[in-house]
Amino acid sequence: MINKATNIEEYPLVLTANHIAEIIGVSKRVAYEVMEKSGFPLIRIGRCKRVTREALFKWLNEQYT
C-alpha cells in the first residue's frame, strides 16, 4: 500500500500505476489505460510500466492548460 503524499516532492522519482491512480484519483486499471495514451511519457522496463515524477506532472499540466 502507498502512503498518501501531501505534495509532489513526497512521491518517488519513478512512479508506478498505483502512484498515478492515487495522484489523478482513478482506479489502477484506468491508470494503466492513461499510461498507454499517445504522448504519455511512459518508460517500459521489461513488462513494467513506469513514468518519472517530473514527466508525469509536466504531462498533466500540458493536458489541462
PDB file of N, CA, C, O and CB in Angstrom:
ATOM      1  N   MET A   1       0.840  -1.182   0.000  1.00  0.00           N
ATOM      2  CA  MET A   1       0.000   0.000   0.000  1.00  0.00           C
ATOM      3  C   MET A   1       0.880   1.238   0.000  1.00  0.00           C
ATOM      4  O   MET A   1       1.947   1.254   0.614  1.00  0.00           O
ATOM      5  CB  MET A   1      -0.953   0.002   1.213  1.00  0.00           C
ATOM      6  N   ILE A   2       0.428   2.271  -0.689  1.00  0.00           N
ATOM      7  CA  ILE A   2       1.185   3.509  -0.812  1.00  0.00           C
ATOM      8  C   ILE A   2       0.691   4.500   0.235  1.00  0.00           C
ATOM      9  O   ILE A   2      -0.513   4.696   0.398  1.00  0.00           O
ATOM     10  CB  ILE A   2       1.055   4.103  -2.243  1.00  0.00           C
ATOM     11  N   ASN A   3       1.635   5.126   0.948  1.00  0.00           N
ATOM     12  CA  ASN A   3       1.255   6.200   1.853  1.00  0.00           C
ATOM     13  C   ASN A   3       0.942   7.423   1.026  1.00  0.00           C
ATOM     14  O   ASN A   3       1.716   7.796   0.144  1.00  0.00           O
ATOM     15  CB  ASN A   3       2.370   6.496   2.889  1.00  0.00           C
ATOM     16  N   LYS A   4      -0.196   8.058   1.305  1.00  0.00           N
ATOM     17  CA  LYS A   4      -0.586   9.232   0.523  1.00  0.00           C
ATOM     18  C   LYS A   4       0.386  10.369   0.737  1.00  0.00           C
ATOM     19  O   LYS A   4       0.649  10.774   1.870  1.00  0.00           O
ATOM     20  CB  LYS A   4      -1.998   9.678   0.887  1.00  0.00           C
ATOM     21  N   ALA A   5       0.917  10.881  -0.354  1.00  0.00           N
ATOM     22  CA  ALA A   5       1.818  12.029  -0.304  1.00  0.00           C
ATOM     23  C   ALA A   5       0.983  13.301  -0.256  1.00  0.00           C
ATOM     24  O   ALA A   5      -0.111  13.367  -0.818  1.00  0.00           O
ATOM     25  CB  ALA A   5       2.786  12.043  -1.529  1.00  0.00           C
ATOM     26  N   THR A   6       1.516  14.304   0.423  1.00  0.00           N
ATOM     27  CA  THR A   6       0.788  15.565   0.520  1.00  0.00           C
ATOM     28  C   THR A   6       1.298  16.599  -0.470  1.00  0.00           C
ATOM     29  O   THR A   6       0.613  17.589  -0.729  1.00  0.00           O
ATOM     30  CB  THR A   6       0.884  16.114   1.923  1.00  0.00           C
ATOM     31  N   ASN A   7       2.486  16.392  -1.028  1.00  0.00           N
ATOM     32  CA  ASN A   7       2.974  17.280  -2.081  1.00  0.00           C
ATOM     33  C   ASN A   7       3.802  16.478  -3.079  1.00  0.00           C
ATOM     34  O   ASN A   7       4.179  15.334  -2.824  1.00  0.00           O
ATOM     35  CB  ASN A   7       3.811  18.443  -1.482  1.00  0.00           C
ATOM     36  N   ILE A   8       4.071  17.099  -4.207  1.00  0.00           N
ATOM     37  CA  ILE A   8       4.731  16.415  -5.326  1.00  0.00           C
ATOM     38  C   ILE A   8       6.060  15.791  -4.927  1.00  0.00           C
ATOM     39  O   ILE A   8       6.359  14.666  -5.327  1.00  0.00           O
ATOM     40  CB  ILE A   8       4.953  17.384  -6.468  1.00  0.00           C
ATOM     41  N   GLU A   9       6.856  16.502  -4.150  1.00  0.00           N
ATOM     42  CA  GLU A   9       8.200  16.032  -3.806  1.00  0.00           C
ATOM     43  C   GLU A   9       8.195  14.779  -2.933  1.00  0.00           C
ATOM     44  O   GLU A   9       9.224  14.114  -2.809  1.00  0.00           O
ATOM     45  CB  GLU A   9       8.953  17.127  -3.099  1.00  0.00           C
ATOM     46  N   GLU A  10       7.064  14.450  -2.331  1.00  0.00           N
ATOM     47  CA  GLU A  10       6.996  13.260  -1.484  1.00  0.00           C
ATOM     48  C   GLU A  10       6.825  11.968  -2.291  1.00  0.00           C
ATOM     49  O   GLU A  10       7.000  10.873  -1.755  1.00  0.00           O
ATOM     50  CB  GLU A  10       5.852  13.399  -0.500  1.00  0.00           C
ATOM     51  N   TYR A  11       6.489  12.092  -3.560  1.00  0.00           N
ATOM     52  CA  TYR A  11       6.395  10.905  -4.410  1.00  0.00           C
ATOM     53  C   TYR A  11       7.794  10.490  -4.847  1.00  0.00           C
ATOM     54  O   TYR A  11       8.680  11.339  -4.947  1.00  0.00           O
ATOM     55  CB  TYR A  11       5.489  11.172  -5.646  1.00  0.00           C
ATOM     56  N   PRO A  12       8.015   9.195  -5.112  1.00  0.00           N
ATOM     57  CA  PRO A  12       9.330   8.750  -5.599  1.00  0.00           C
ATOM     58  C   PRO A  12       9.627   9.335  -6.978  1.00  0.00           C
ATOM     59  O   PRO A  12       8.720   9.796  -7.671  1.00  0.00           O
ATOM     60  CB  PRO A  12       9.392   7.209  -5.655  1.00  0.00           C
ATOM     61  N   LEU A  13      10.889   9.315  -7.368  1.00  0.00           N
ATOM     62  CA  LEU A  13      11.291   9.867  -8.664  1.00  0.00           C
ATOM     63  C   LEU A  13      10.690   9.095  -9.833  1.00  0.00           C
ATOM     64  O   LEU A  13      10.418   9.672 -10.885  1.00  0.00           O
ATOM     65  CB  LEU A  13      12.804   9.871  -8.781  1.00  0.00           C
ATOM     66  N   VAL A  14      10.483   7.801  -9.654  1.00  0.00           N
ATOM     67  CA  VAL A  14       9.875   6.959 -10.692  1.00  0.00           C
ATOM     68  C   VAL A  14       8.563   6.413 -10.132  1.00  0.00           C
ATOM     69  O   VAL A  14       8.538   5.792  -9.070  1.00  0.00           O
ATOM     70  CB  VAL A  14      10.843   5.784 -11.133  1.00  0.00           C
ATOM     71  N   LEU A  15       7.481   6.655 -10.860  1.00  0.00           N
ATOM     72  CA  LEU A  15       6.145   6.320 -10.380  1.00  0.00           C
ATOM     73  C   LEU A  15       5.575   5.080 -11.060  1.00  0.00           C
ATOM     74  O   LEU A  15       5.878   4.792 -12.218  1.00  0.00           O
ATOM     75  CB  LEU A  15       5.214   7.489 -10.593  1.00  0.00           C
ATOM     76  N   THR A  16       4.754   4.363 -10.323  1.00  0.00           N
ATOM     77  CA  THR A  16       4.055   3.177 -10.822  1.00  0.00           C
ATOM     78  C   THR A  16       2.602   3.526 -11.138  1.00  0.00           C
ATOM     79  O   THR A  16       2.165   4.653 -10.905  1.00  0.00           O
ATOM     80  CB  THR A  16       4.124   2.021  -9.788  1.00  0.00           C
ATOM     81  N   ALA A  17       1.868   2.571 -11.662  1.00  0.00           N
ATOM     82  CA  ALA A  17       0.441   2.770 -11.926  1.00  0.00           C
ATOM     83  C   ALA A  17      -0.312   3.070 -10.635  1.00  0.00           C
ATOM     84  O   ALA A  17      -1.267   3.846 -10.643  1.00  0.00           O
ATOM     85  CB  ALA A  17      -0.160   1.532 -12.613  1.00  0.00           C
ATOM     86  N   ASN A  18       0.104   2.468  -9.531  1.00  0.00           N
ATOM     87  CA  ASN A  18      -0.540   2.753  -8.246  1.00  0.00           C
ATOM     88  C   ASN A  18      -0.387   4.218  -7.869  1.00  0.00           C
ATOM     89  O   ASN A  18      -1.342   4.851  -7.418  1.00  0.00           O
ATOM     90  CB  ASN A  18       0.046   1.867  -7.145  1.00  0.00           C
ATOM     91  N   HIS A  19       0.817   4.759  -8.053  1.00  0.00           N
ATOM     92  CA  HIS A  19       1.043   6.175  -7.759  1.00  0.00           C
ATOM     93  C   HIS A  19       0.170   7.054  -8.649  1.00  0.00           C
ATOM     94  O   HIS A  19      -0.473   7.993  -8.178  1.00  0.00           O
ATOM     95  CB  HIS A  19       2.527   6.537  -7.947  1.00  0.00           C
ATOM     96  N   ILE A  20       0.158   6.734  -9.939  1.00  0.00           N
ATOM     97  CA  ILE A  20      -0.613   7.533 -10.893  1.00  0.00           C
ATOM     98  C   ILE A  20      -2.095   7.499 -10.527  1.00  0.00           C
ATOM     99  O   ILE A  20      -2.767   8.530 -10.558  1.00  0.00           O
ATOM    100  CB  ILE A  20      -0.401   7.018 -12.339  1.00  0.00           C
ATOM    101  N   ALA A  21      -2.601   6.329 -10.184  1.00  0.00           N
ATOM    102  CA  ALA A  21      -4.002   6.194  -9.780  1.00  0.00           C
ATOM    103  C   ALA A  21      -4.301   7.097  -8.585  1.00  0.00           C
ATOM    104  O   ALA A  21      -5.330   7.771  -8.555  1.00  0.00           O
ATOM    105  CB  ALA A  21      -4.329   4.724  -9.435  1.00  0.00           C
ATOM    106  N   GLU A  22      -3.410   7.109  -7.614  1.00  0.00           N
ATOM    107  CA  GLU A  22      -3.588   7.951  -6.429  1.00  0.00           C
ATOM    108  C   GLU A  22      -3.561   9.432  -6.797  1.00  0.00           C
ATOM    109  O   GLU A  22      -4.390  10.210  -6.323  1.00  0.00           O
ATOM    110  CB  GLU A  22      -2.499   7.647  -5.390  1.00  0.00           C
ATOM    111  N   ILE A  23      -2.618   9.814  -7.633  1.00  0.00           N
ATOM    112  CA  ILE A  23      -2.438  11.223  -7.994  1.00  0.00           C
ATOM    113  C   ILE A  23      -3.646  11.764  -8.751  1.00  0.00           C
ATOM    114  O   ILE A  23      -4.123  12.860  -8.456  1.00  0.00           O
ATOM    115  CB  ILE A  23      -1.176  11.397  -8.838  1.00  0.00           C
ATOM    116  N   ILE A  24      -4.145  11.001  -9.727  1.00  0.00           N
ATOM    117  CA  ILE A  24      -5.241  11.528 -10.547  1.00  0.00           C
ATOM    118  C   ILE A  24      -6.618  11.039 -10.087  1.00  0.00           C
ATOM    119  O   ILE A  24      -7.637  11.406 -10.670  1.00  0.00           O
ATOM    120  CB  ILE A  24      -5.027  11.140 -11.996  1.00  0.00           C
ATOM    121  N   GLY A  25      -6.642  10.214  -9.046  1.00  0.00           N
ATOM    122  CA  GLY A  25      -7.907   9.811  -8.440  1.00  0.00           C
ATOM    123  C   GLY A  25      -8.729   8.840  -9.264  1.00  0.00           C
ATOM    124  O   GLY A  25      -9.945   8.986  -9.386  1.00  0.00           O
ATOM    125  N   VAL A  26      -8.057   7.848  -9.829  1.00  0.00           N
ATOM    126  CA  VAL A  26      -8.740   6.826 -10.624  1.00  0.00           C
ATOM    127  C   VAL A  26      -8.301   5.442 -10.145  1.00  0.00           C
ATOM    128  O   VAL A  26      -7.433   5.320  -9.280  1.00  0.00           O
ATOM    129  CB  VAL A  26      -8.438   7.005 -12.147  1.00  0.00           C
ATOM    130  N   SER A  27      -8.908   4.411 -10.714  1.00  0.00           N
ATOM    131  CA  SER A  27      -8.506   3.048 -10.376  1.00  0.00           C
ATOM    132  C   SER A  27      -7.165   2.720 -11.030  1.00  0.00           C
ATOM    133  O   SER A  27      -6.708   3.421 -11.933  1.00  0.00           O
ATOM    134  CB  SER A  27      -9.586   2.033 -10.819  1.00  0.00           C
ATOM    135  N   LYS A  28      -6.553   1.651 -10.557  1.00  0.00           N
ATOM    136  CA  LYS A  28      -5.286   1.205 -11.134  1.00  0.00           C
ATOM    137  C   LYS A  28      -5.467   0.829 -12.607  1.00  0.00           C
ATOM    138  O   LYS A  28      -4.598   1.105 -13.433  1.00  0.00           O
ATOM    139  CB  LYS A  28      -4.726   0.006 -10.341  1.00  0.00           C
ATOM    140  N   ARG A  29      -6.581   0.209 -12.925  1.00  0.00           N
ATOM    141  CA  ARG A  29      -6.861  -0.172 -14.323  1.00  0.00           C
ATOM    142  C   ARG A  29      -6.919   1.059 -15.227  1.00  0.00           C
ATOM    143  O   ARG A  29      -6.348   1.056 -16.318  1.00  0.00           O
ATOM    144  CB  ARG A  29      -8.192  -0.954 -14.415  1.00  0.00           C
ATOM    145  N   VAL A  30      -7.599   2.099 -14.784  1.00  0.00           N
ATOM    146  CA  VAL A  30      -7.691   3.337 -15.565  1.00  0.00           C
ATOM    147  C   VAL A  30      -6.316   3.988 -15.667  1.00  0.00           C
ATOM    148  O   VAL A  30      -5.978   4.561 -16.703  1.00  0.00           O
ATOM    149  CB  VAL A  30      -8.708   4.320 -14.927  1.00  0.00           C
ATOM    150  N   ALA A  31      -5.522   3.906 -14.605  1.00  0.00           N
ATOM    151  CA  ALA A  31      -4.161   4.455 -14.649  1.00  0.00           C
ATOM    152  C   ALA A  31      -3.353   3.776 -15.752  1.00  0.00           C
ATOM    153  O   ALA A  31      -2.614   4.441 -16.477  1.00  0.00           O
ATOM    154  CB  ALA A  31      -3.455   4.281 -13.279  1.00  0.00           C
ATOM    155  N   TYR A  32      -3.488   2.461 -15.882  1.00  0.00           N
ATOM    156  CA  TYR A  32      -2.786   1.753 -16.961  1.00  0.00           C
ATOM    157  C   TYR A  32      -3.284   2.212 -18.335  1.00  0.00           C
ATOM    158  O   TYR A  32      -2.494   2.316 -19.273  1.00  0.00           O
ATOM    159  CB  TYR A  32      -2.972   0.228 -16.813  1.00  0.00           C
ATOM    160  N   GLU A  33      -4.569   2.482 -18.458  1.00  0.00           N
ATOM    161  CA  GLU A  33      -5.105   2.981 -19.726  1.00  0.00           C
ATOM    162  C   GLU A  33      -4.522   4.354 -20.049  1.00  0.00           C
ATOM    163  O   GLU A  33      -4.178   4.629 -21.198  1.00  0.00           O
ATOM    164  CB  GLU A  33      -6.645   3.054 -19.674  1.00  0.00           C
ATOM    165  N   VAL A  34      -4.413   5.205 -19.052  1.00  0.00           N
ATOM    166  CA  VAL A  34      -3.811   6.533 -19.234  1.00  0.00           C
ATOM    167  C   VAL A  34      -2.364   6.386 -19.685  1.00  0.00           C
ATOM    168  O   VAL A  34      -1.902   7.118 -20.559  1.00  0.00           O
ATOM    169  CB  VAL A  34      -3.886   7.362 -17.922  1.00  0.00           C
ATOM    170  N   MET A  35      -1.652   5.436 -19.084  1.00  0.00           N
ATOM    171  CA  MET A  35      -0.241   5.234 -19.416  1.00  0.00           C
ATOM    172  C   MET A  35      -0.047   4.806 -20.869  1.00  0.00           C
ATOM    173  O   MET A  35       1.034   4.998 -21.426  1.00  0.00           O
ATOM    174  CB  MET A  35       0.367   4.192 -18.490  1.00  0.00           C
ATOM    175  N   GLU A  36      -1.070   4.235 -21.487  1.00  0.00           N
ATOM    176  CA  GLU A  36      -0.979   3.783 -22.878  1.00  0.00           C
ATOM    177  C   GLU A  36      -1.383   4.858 -23.886  1.00  0.00           C
ATOM    178  O   GLU A  36      -1.274   4.646 -25.094  1.00  0.00           O
ATOM    179  CB  GLU A  36      -1.845   2.565 -23.072  1.00  0.00           C
ATOM    180  N   LYS A  37      -1.846   6.002 -23.400  1.00  0.00           N
ATOM    181  CA  LYS A  37      -2.260   7.079 -24.314  1.00  0.00           C
ATOM    182  C   LYS A  37      -1.076   7.603 -25.106  1.00  0.00           C
ATOM    183  O   LYS A  37       0.056   7.638 -24.623  1.00  0.00           O
ATOM    184  CB  LYS A  37      -2.917   8.229 -23.535  1.00  0.00           C
ATOM    185  N   SER A  38      -1.361   8.005 -26.321  1.00  0.00           N
ATOM    186  CA  SER A  38      -0.340   8.606 -27.176  1.00  0.00           C
ATOM    187  C   SER A  38       0.175   9.887 -26.523  1.00  0.00           C
ATOM    188  O   SER A  38      -0.608  10.718 -26.063  1.00  0.00           O
ATOM    189  CB  SER A  38      -0.906   8.900 -28.596  1.00  0.00           C
ATOM    190  N   GLY A  39       1.476  10.033 -26.489  1.00  0.00           N
ATOM    191  CA  GLY A  39       2.078  11.223 -25.907  1.00  0.00           C
ATOM    192  C   GLY A  39       2.406  11.104 -24.430  1.00  0.00           C
ATOM    193  O   GLY A  39       3.091  11.967 -23.880  1.00  0.00           O
ATOM    194  N   PHE A  40       1.923  10.038 -23.768  1.00  0.00           N
ATOM    195  CA  PHE A  40       2.251   9.845 -22.352  1.00  0.00           C
ATOM    196  C   PHE A  40       3.717   9.441 -22.244  1.00  0.00           C
ATOM    197  O   PHE A  40       4.177   8.597 -23.013  1.00  0.00           O
ATOM    198  CB  PHE A  40       1.324   8.765 -21.694  1.00  0.00           C
ATOM    199  N   PRO A  41       4.460  10.027 -21.305  1.00  0.00           N
ATOM    200  CA  PRO A  41       5.905   9.770 -21.196  1.00  0.00           C
ATOM    201  C   PRO A  41       6.241   8.440 -20.506  1.00  0.00           C
ATOM    202  O   PRO A  41       6.918   8.420 -19.478  1.00  0.00           O
ATOM    203  CB  PRO A  41       6.564  10.902 -20.438  1.00  0.00           C
ATOM    204  N   LEU A  42       5.771   7.362 -21.069  1.00  0.00           N
ATOM    205  CA  LEU A  42       5.914   6.025 -20.491  1.00  0.00           C
ATOM    206  C   LEU A  42       7.333   5.496 -20.630  1.00  0.00           C
ATOM    207  O   LEU A  42       7.980   5.664 -21.664  1.00  0.00           O
ATOM    208  CB  LEU A  42       4.940   5.063 -21.149  1.00  0.00           C
ATOM    209  N   ILE A  43       7.800   4.853 -19.570  1.00  0.00           N
ATOM    210  CA  ILE A  43       9.077   4.138 -19.590  1.00  0.00           C
ATOM    211  C   ILE A  43       8.740   2.662 -19.403  1.00  0.00           C
ATOM    212  O   ILE A  43       8.108   2.284 -18.417  1.00  0.00           O
ATOM    213  CB  ILE A  43      10.080   4.665 -18.463  1.00  0.00           C
ATOM    214  N   ARG A  44       9.159   1.836 -20.344  1.00  0.00           N
ATOM    215  CA  ARG A  44       8.957   0.386 -20.220  1.00  0.00           C
ATOM    216  C   ARG A  44      10.271  -0.249 -19.772  1.00  0.00           C
ATOM    217  O   ARG A  44      11.328  -0.031 -20.363  1.00  0.00           O
ATOM    218  CB  ARG A  44       8.466  -0.242 -21.577  1.00  0.00           C
ATOM    219  N   ILE A  45      10.164  -1.040 -18.710  1.00  0.00           N
ATOM    220  CA  ILE A  45      11.309  -1.789 -18.203  1.00  0.00           C
ATOM    221  C   ILE A  45      10.849  -3.242 -18.169  1.00  0.00           C
ATOM    222  O   ILE A  45      10.226  -3.691 -17.207  1.00  0.00           O
ATOM    223  CB  ILE A  45      11.793  -1.271 -16.763  1.00  0.00           C
ATOM    224  N   GLY A  46      11.167  -3.963 -19.233  1.00  0.00           N
ATOM    225  CA  GLY A  46      10.610  -5.309 -19.368  1.00  0.00           C
ATOM    226  C   GLY A  46       9.103  -5.188 -19.503  1.00  0.00           C
ATOM    227  O   GLY A  46       8.608  -4.486 -20.385  1.00  0.00           O
ATOM    228  N   ARG A  47       8.376  -5.869 -18.632  1.00  0.00           N
ATOM    229  CA  ARG A  47       6.913  -5.778 -18.634  1.00  0.00           C
ATOM    230  C   ARG A  47       6.398  -4.657 -17.748  1.00  0.00           C
ATOM    231  O   ARG A  47       5.204  -4.358 -17.754  1.00  0.00           O
ATOM    232  CB  ARG A  47       6.313  -7.090 -18.186  1.00  0.00           C
ATOM    233  N   CYS A  48       7.285  -4.038 -16.989  1.00  0.00           N
ATOM    234  CA  CYS A  48       6.893  -2.969 -16.064  1.00  0.00           C
ATOM    235  C   CYS A  48       6.711  -1.651 -16.795  1.00  0.00           C
ATOM    236  O   CYS A  48       7.442  -1.340 -17.736  1.00  0.00           O
ATOM    237  CB  CYS A  48       7.933  -2.810 -14.955  1.00  0.00           C
ATOM    238  N   LYS A  49       5.735  -0.889 -16.353  1.00  0.00           N
ATOM    239  CA  LYS A  49       5.477   0.438 -16.912  1.00  0.00           C
ATOM    240  C   LYS A  49       5.704   1.461 -15.810  1.00  0.00           C
ATOM    241  O   LYS A  49       5.170   1.341 -14.707  1.00  0.00           O
ATOM    242  CB  LYS A  49       4.024   0.546 -17.496  1.00  0.00           C
ATOM    243  N   ARG A  50       6.501   2.460 -16.129  1.00  0.00           N
ATOM    244  CA  ARG A  50       6.835   3.499 -15.158  1.00  0.00           C
ATOM    245  C   ARG A  50       6.834   4.853 -15.846  1.00  0.00           C
ATOM    246  O   ARG A  50       6.827   4.936 -17.074  1.00  0.00           O
ATOM    247  CB  ARG A  50       8.209   3.225 -14.499  1.00  0.00           C
ATOM    248  N   VAL A  51       6.841   5.911 -15.047  1.00  0.00           N
ATOM    249  CA  VAL A  51       6.975   7.278 -15.546  1.00  0.00           C
ATOM    250  C   VAL A  51       7.720   8.068 -14.477  1.00  0.00           C
ATOM    251  O   VAL A  51       7.534   7.838 -13.282  1.00  0.00           O
ATOM    252  CB  VAL A  51       5.568   7.927 -15.876  1.00  0.00           C
ATOM    253  N   THR A  52       8.559   8.993 -14.910  1.00  0.00           N
ATOM    254  CA  THR A  52       9.244   9.818 -13.914  1.00  0.00           C
ATOM    255  C   THR A  52       8.246  10.814 -13.337  1.00  0.00           C
ATOM    256  O   THR A  52       7.305  11.235 -14.009  1.00  0.00           O
ATOM    257  CB  THR A  52      10.474  10.557 -14.537  1.00  0.00           C
ATOM    258  N   ARG A  53       8.465  11.174 -12.111  1.00  0.00           N
ATOM    259  CA  ARG A  53       7.602  12.138 -11.422  1.00  0.00           C
ATOM    260  C   ARG A  53       7.533  13.448 -12.202  1.00  0.00           C
ATOM    261  O   ARG A  53       6.451  13.990 -12.427  1.00  0.00           O
ATOM    262  CB  ARG A  53       8.113  12.397  -9.987  1.00  0.00           C
ATOM    263  N   GLU A  54       8.689  13.947 -12.611  1.00  0.00           N
ATOM    264  CA  GLU A  54       8.753  15.214 -13.344  1.00  0.00           C
ATOM    265  C   GLU A  54       7.961  15.136 -14.650  1.00  0.00           C
ATOM    266  O   GLU A  54       7.203  16.049 -14.977  1.00  0.00           O
ATOM    267  CB  GLU A  54      10.214  15.589 -13.637  1.00  0.00           C
ATOM    268  N   ALA A  55       8.139  14.041 -15.395  1.00  0.00           N
ATOM    269  CA  ALA A  55       7.458  13.887 -16.680  1.00  0.00           C
ATOM    270  C   ALA A  55       5.944  13.782 -16.500  1.00  0.00           C
ATOM    271  O   ALA A  55       5.186  14.331 -17.300  1.00  0.00           O
ATOM    272  CB  ALA A  55       7.984  12.652 -17.413  1.00  0.00           C
ATOM    273  N   LEU A  56       5.501  13.080 -15.457  1.00  0.00           N
ATOM    274  CA  LEU A  56       4.063  12.941 -15.227  1.00  0.00           C
ATOM    275  C   LEU A  56       3.423  14.295 -14.966  1.00  0.00           C
ATOM    276  O   LEU A  56       2.417  14.638 -15.586  1.00  0.00           O
ATOM    277  CB  LEU A  56       3.795  11.998 -14.053  1.00  0.00           C
ATOM    278  N   PHE A  57       4.001  15.064 -14.052  1.00  0.00           N
ATOM    279  CA  PHE A  57       3.384  16.339 -13.709  1.00  0.00           C
ATOM    280  C   PHE A  57       3.475  17.337 -14.862  1.00  0.00           C
ATOM    281  O   PHE A  57       2.588  18.177 -15.020  1.00  0.00           O
ATOM    282  CB  PHE A  57       4.039  16.920 -12.464  1.00  0.00           C
ATOM    283  N   LYS A  58       4.519  17.257 -15.656  1.00  0.00           N
ATOM    284  CA  LYS A  58       4.614  18.093 -16.858  1.00  0.00           C
ATOM    285  C   LYS A  58       3.512  17.695 -17.840  1.00  0.00           C
ATOM    286  O   LYS A  58       2.826  18.559 -18.387  1.00  0.00           O
ATOM    287  CB  LYS A  58       6.020  17.958 -17.524  1.00  0.00           C
ATOM    288  N   TRP A  59       3.340  16.389 -18.067  1.00  0.00           N
ATOM    289  CA  TRP A  59       2.310  15.890 -18.970  1.00  0.00           C
ATOM    290  C   TRP A  59       0.920  16.300 -18.486  1.00  0.00           C
ATOM    291  O   TRP A  59       0.087  16.727 -19.286  1.00  0.00           O
ATOM    292  CB  TRP A  59       2.401  14.364 -19.096  1.00  0.00           C
ATOM    293  N   LEU A  60       0.663  16.172 -17.177  1.00  0.00           N
ATOM    294  CA  LEU A  60      -0.637  16.565 -16.633  1.00  0.00           C
ATOM    295  C   LEU A  60      -0.904  18.044 -16.870  1.00  0.00           C
ATOM    296  O   LEU A  60      -2.009  18.421 -17.260  1.00  0.00           O
ATOM    297  CB  LEU A  60      -0.708  16.252 -15.137  1.00  0.00           C
ATOM    298  N   ASN A  61       0.097  18.882 -16.638  1.00  0.00           N
ATOM    299  CA  ASN A  61      -0.071  20.320 -16.872  1.00  0.00           C
ATOM    300  C   ASN A  61      -0.380  20.608 -18.334  1.00  0.00           C
ATOM    301  O   ASN A  61      -1.194  21.481 -18.635  1.00  0.00           O
ATOM    302  CB  ASN A  61       1.188  21.083 -16.445  1.00  0.00           C
ATOM    303  N   GLU A  62       0.255  19.891 -19.236  1.00  0.00           N
ATOM    304  CA  GLU A  62       0.010  20.082 -20.673  1.00  0.00           C
ATOM    305  C   GLU A  62      -1.406  19.664 -21.061  1.00  0.00           C
ATOM    306  O   GLU A  62      -1.985  20.233 -21.987  1.00  0.00           O
ATOM    307  CB  GLU A  62       1.029  19.287 -21.497  1.00  0.00           C
ATOM    308  N   GLN A  63      -1.966  18.681 -20.368  1.00  0.00           N
ATOM    309  CA  GLN A  63      -3.309  18.199 -20.687  1.00  0.00           C
ATOM    310  C   GLN A  63      -4.387  19.191 -20.270  1.00  0.00           C
ATOM    311  O   GLN A  63      -5.459  19.240 -20.872  1.00  0.00           O
ATOM    312  CB  GLN A  63      -3.555  16.861 -20.015  1.00  0.00           C
ATOM    313  N   TYR A  64      -4.106  19.967 -19.256  1.00  0.00           N
ATOM    314  CA  TYR A  64      -5.139  20.828 -18.676  1.00  0.00           C
ATOM    315  C   TYR A  64      -4.850  22.311 -18.822  1.00  0.00           C
ATOM    316  O   TYR A  64      -5.465  23.129 -18.138  1.00  0.00           O
ATOM    317  CB  TYR A  64      -5.308  20.506 -17.231  1.00  0.00           C
ATOM    318  N   THR A  65      -3.917  22.675 -19.710  1.00  0.00           N
ATOM    319  CA  THR A  65      -3.669  24.102 -19.952  1.00  0.00           C
ATOM    320  C   THR A  65      -3.908  24.442 -21.395  1.00  0.00           C
ATOM    321  O   THR A  65      -3.752  25.597 -21.791  1.00  0.00           O
ATOM    322  CB  THR A  65      -2.247  24.487 -19.556  1.00  0.00           C
TER     323      THR A  65
END
